[in-house]
């Protein structure tokens, strides 16, 4: 497991740009990126849009969870610069996939993600996989969540099974950004909990390739 400590959260955009450029050098095919909604999405989109057009044209985005009421995660992405990039023709609308109930998120020809970013919540949730809310043994790429512990109640999320199938060899970047994430961060580092109580622990308990990205500094002893 790797750890990257950001001096400032604004440094995330430059890091994302560098990571995607590195992926682009290993393959000339479509670059499939899994991304979260929420506050960190703006920095991810900012970094992606700094890419040269030759690389950006190969990027396909997969939103890993969506809200079914209120302000949607899609709205956050569009407001972060993606809508403008679409209007300018730098990013195609059909290169963005949104999870829907009962439909696979990845297209049939896709075998894996190339890079995944996941914001980690205060309770350790990832996407809309909250503690105790979705059994890790269930199958299918997407699942309907009806009782989210934070509003809105209804969401669609990529699943643990989806990660097992399409991200087993994918670099997973877990974002612990902001002081409010420190308790989840420390719980994750302790390696004492399973996905049932701390969903982000799923990736270490099943030996995925994980990189922690955080702006949390070590506290004085």
NUVOSE-59018 format. One record per residue (C-alpha): residue number from 1; residue in one letter; x, z, y. Coordinates in nm, 3 decimals, padded with zeros to 5 digits. Example, Ala and Ser with C-alpha at 12.3 -4.5 7.8 and 13.67 -1.06 7.14 Angstrom:
<pts>
PT   pos   code        c1        c3        c2
PT     1      a    01.230    00.780   -00.450
PT     2      s    01.367    00.714   -00.106
</pts>
This chain:
<pts>
PT   pos   code        c1        c3        c2
PT     1      x    00.000    00.000    00.000
PT     2      x    00.133   -00.097    00.341
PT     3      x    00.063    00.058    00.679
PT     4      x    00.082   -00.105    01.022
PT     5      x    00.053    00.126    01.323
PT     6      x   -00.057   -00.040    01.645
PT     7      x    00.079    00.082    01.977
PT     8      x   -00.250   -00.020    02.133
PT     9      x   -00.575   -00.153    01.987
PT    10      x   -00.534   -00.469    02.196
PT    11      x   -00.231   -00.551    01.976
PT    12      x   -00.472   -00.622    01.690
PT    13      x   -00.549   -00.973    01.818
PT    14      x   -00.182   -01.077    01.810
PT    15      x   -00.143   -00.929    01.462
PT    16      x   -00.445   -01.119    01.333
PT    17      x   -00.311   -01.443    01.477
PT    18      x    00.026   -01.389    01.305
PT    19      x   -00.136   -01.300    00.971
PT    20      x   -00.357   -01.610    00.968
PT    21      x   -00.064   -01.831    01.064
PT    22      x    00.130   -01.684    00.771
PT    23      x   -00.157   -01.767    00.535
PT    24      x   -00.170   -02.122    00.675
PT    25      x    00.192   -02.179    00.575
PT    26      x    00.121   -02.107    00.207
PT    27      x   -00.161   -02.358    00.167
PT    28      x   -00.295   -02.671    00.333
PT    29      x   -00.651   -02.597    00.218
PT    30      x   -00.942   -02.412    00.380
PT    31      x   -00.850   -02.061    00.498
PT    32      x   -01.130   -01.822    00.397
PT    33      x   -01.149   -01.504    00.603
PT    34      x   -01.381   -01.211    00.534
PT    35      x   -01.462   -01.021    00.854
PT    36      x   -01.671   -00.719    00.954
PT    37      x   -01.918   -00.675    01.235
PT    38      x   -01.883   -00.386    01.476
PT    39      x   -01.639   -00.316    01.758
PT    40      x   -01.327   -00.444    01.583
PT    41      x   -01.478   -00.791    01.545
PT    42      x   -01.396   -00.883    01.905
PT    43      x   -01.023   -00.839    01.847
PT    44      x   -01.036   -01.034    01.521
PT    45      x   -01.214   -01.326    01.687
PT    46      x   -00.975   -01.310    01.983
PT    47      x   -00.676   -01.338    01.750
PT    48      x   -00.831   -01.618    01.551
PT    49      x   -00.906   -01.821    01.864
PT    50      x   -00.542   -01.798    01.970
PT    51      x   -00.454   -02.018    01.672
PT    52      x   -00.350   -02.380    01.727
PT    53      x   -00.644   -02.614    01.674
PT    54      x   -00.476   -02.762    01.366
PT    55      x   -00.498   -02.422    01.195
PT    56      x   -00.828   -02.309    01.347
PT    57      x   -00.999   -02.622    01.213
PT    58      x   -00.919   -02.501    00.861
PT    59      x   -01.063   -02.152    00.906
PT    60      x   -01.395   -02.057    00.751
PT    61      x   -01.541   -01.716    00.839
PT    62      x   -01.754   -01.501    00.610
PT    63      x   -01.935   -01.212    00.773
PT    64      x   -01.934   -00.935    00.513
PT    65      x   -02.251   -00.760    00.622
PT    66      x   -02.547   -00.824    00.851
PT    67      x   -02.817   -00.612    01.009
PT    68      x   -03.174   -00.724    00.953
PT    69      x   -03.310   -00.581    01.277
PT    70      x   -03.183   -00.488    01.622
PT    71      x   -02.854   -00.627    01.747
PT    72      x   -02.709   -00.835    01.468
PT    73      x   -02.342   -00.852    01.372
PT    74      x   -02.369   -01.227    01.423
PT    75      x   -02.451   -01.161    01.789
PT    76      x   -02.133   -00.955    01.822
PT    77      x   -01.921   -01.236    01.681
PT    78      x   -02.079   -01.497    01.905
PT    79      x   -02.036   -01.280    02.214
PT    80      x   -01.670   -01.221    02.127
PT    81      x   -01.583   -01.583    02.206
PT    82      x   -01.703   -01.759    01.895
PT    83      x   -02.006   -01.912    02.069
PT    84      x   -01.786   -02.060    02.339
PT    85      x   -01.546   -02.198    02.077
PT    86      x   -01.842   -02.363    01.906
PT    87      x   -01.962   -02.514    02.233
PT    88      x   -01.613   -02.648    02.301
PT    89      x   -01.592   -02.798    01.953
PT    90      x   -01.298   -02.582    01.847
PT    91      x   -01.497   -02.407    01.572
PT    92      x   -01.779   -02.562    01.370
PT    93      x   -02.106   -02.373    01.332
PT    94      x   -02.115   -02.449    00.960
PT    95      x   -01.776   -02.280    00.919
PT    96      x   -01.943   -01.941    00.962
PT    97      x   -02.129   -01.790    00.665
PT    98      x   -02.375   -01.501    00.705
PT    99      x   -02.489   -01.290    00.408
PT   100      x   -02.850   -01.343    00.302
PT   101      x   -03.062   -01.158    00.049
PT   102      x   -03.038   -01.313   -00.297
PT   103      x   -02.787   -01.580   -00.196
PT   104      x   -02.413   -01.588   -00.268
PT   105      x   -02.197   -01.557    00.041
PT   106      x   -01.920   -01.784   -00.083
PT   107      x   -01.991   -02.145   -00.165
PT   108      x   -01.973   -02.251   -00.529
PT   109      x   -01.631   -02.421   -00.501
PT   110      x   -01.466   -02.113   -00.350
PT   111      x   -01.268   -01.900   -00.593
PT   112      x   -01.123   -01.637   -00.359
PT   113      x   -01.079   -01.512   -00.004
PT   114      x   -00.742   -01.568    00.161
PT   115      x   -00.760   -01.260    00.384
PT   116      x   -01.014   -00.983    00.439
PT   117      x   -01.055   -00.747    00.733
PT   118      x   -01.281   -00.444    00.696
PT   119      x   -01.357   -00.184    00.959
PT   120      x   -01.384    00.164    00.809
PT   121      x   -01.659    00.390    00.942
PT   122      x   -01.643    00.761    01.020
PT   123      x   -01.789    00.832    00.675
PT   124      x   -01.551    00.590    00.503
PT   125      x   -01.804    00.308    00.464
PT   126      x   -01.701   -00.057    00.450
PT   127      x   -01.934   -00.349    00.527
PT   128      x   -02.275   -00.187    00.460
PT   129      x   -02.154   -00.002    00.152
PT   130      x   -02.217    00.359    00.249
PT   131      x   -02.138    00.674    00.049
PT   132      x   -02.380    00.697   -00.242
PT   133      x   -02.588    00.403   -00.122
PT   134      x   -02.493    00.126   -00.364
PT   135      x   -02.369    00.161   -00.725
PT   136      x   -02.023    00.010   -00.769
PT   137      x   -02.113   -00.119   -01.117
PT   138      x   -02.399   -00.346   -01.005
PT   139      x   -02.338   -00.722   -01.000
PT   140      x   -02.400   -01.005   -00.756
PT   141      x   -02.221   -01.113   -00.438
PT   142      x   -02.478   -00.973   -00.197
PT   143      x   -02.718   -00.680   -00.197
PT   144      x   -03.006   -00.559    00.016
PT   145      x   -02.959   -00.211    00.163
PT   146      x   -03.291   -00.043    00.251
PT   147      x   -03.177    00.308    00.342
PT   148      x   -02.866    00.280    00.556
PT   149      x   -02.766    00.626    00.687
PT   150      x   -02.707    00.468    01.028
PT   151      x   -02.950    00.234    01.204
PT   152      x   -03.081   -00.013    01.130
PT   153      x   -03.203    00.090    00.787
PT   154      x   -03.215   -00.262    00.641
PT   155      x   -02.898   -00.465    00.595
PT   156      x   -02.742   -00.724    00.367
PT   157      x   -02.391   -00.657    00.241
PT   158      x   -02.119   -00.809    00.030
PT   159      x   -02.082   -00.596   -00.282
PT   160      x   -01.816   -00.418   -00.483
PT   161      x   -01.872   -00.680   -00.754
PT   162      x   -01.812   -00.953   -00.498
PT   163      x   -01.482   -00.798   -00.398
PT   164      x   -01.380   -00.767   -00.763
PT   165      x   -01.451   -01.135   -00.826
PT   166      x   -01.331   -01.298   -00.505
PT   167      x   -01.069   -01.062   -00.363
PT   168      x   -00.872   -00.927   -00.656
PT   169      x   -00.554   -01.100   -00.531
PT   170      x   -00.653   -01.109   -00.163
PT   171      x   -00.475   -00.905    00.105
PT   172      x   -00.726   -00.641    00.218
PT   173      x   -00.676   -00.505    00.570
PT   174      x   -00.854   -00.174    00.626
PT   175      x   -00.902   -00.098    00.995
PT   176      x   -00.895    00.269    01.092
PT   177      x   -00.931    00.235    01.468
PT   178      x   -01.014    00.518    01.705
PT   179      x   -00.987    00.895    01.682
PT   180      x   -01.331    00.921    01.523
PT   181      x   -01.190    00.754    01.211
PT   182      x   -00.918    01.015    01.158
PT   183      x   -01.116    01.228    00.906
PT   184      x   -01.192    00.920    00.691
PT   185      x   -00.831    00.808    00.730
PT   186      x   -00.695    01.140    00.604
PT   187      x   -00.943    01.146    00.317
PT   188      x   -00.835    00.795    00.220
PT   189      x   -00.466    00.886    00.229
PT   190      x   -00.527    01.193    00.010
PT   191      x   -00.635    00.966   -00.279
PT   192      x   -00.864    01.243   -00.403
PT   193      x   -01.196    01.060   -00.370
PT   194      x   -01.370    00.769   -00.539
PT   195      x   -01.586    00.493   -00.390
PT   196      x   -01.906    00.691   -00.451
PT   197      x   -01.814    00.942   -00.180
PT   198      x   -01.560    00.733    00.017
PT   199      x   -01.632    00.359   -00.019
PT   200      x   -01.300    00.244    00.130
PT   201      x   -01.125    00.421   -00.162
PT   202      x   -01.263    00.146   -00.388
PT   203      x   -00.967   -00.077   -00.308
PT   204      x   -00.699    00.172   -00.406
PT   205      x   -00.878    00.309   -00.712
PT   206      x   -00.896   -00.049   -00.845
PT   207      x   -00.546   -00.154   -00.734
PT   208      x   -00.618   -00.418   -00.470
PT   209      x   -00.349   -00.529   -00.227
PT   210      x   -00.420   -00.302    00.070
PT   211      x   -00.275   -00.285    00.420
PT   212      x   -00.385   -00.006    00.652
PT   213      x   -00.407   -00.112    01.017
PT   214      x   -00.450    00.180    01.254
PT   215      x   -00.384    00.301    01.606
PT   216      x   -00.394    00.664    01.491
PT   217      x   -00.068    00.845    01.553
PT   218      x    00.050    01.134    01.342
PT   219      x   -00.058    01.464    01.490
PT   220      x    00.203    01.733    01.567
PT   221      x    00.235    01.989    01.291
</pts>
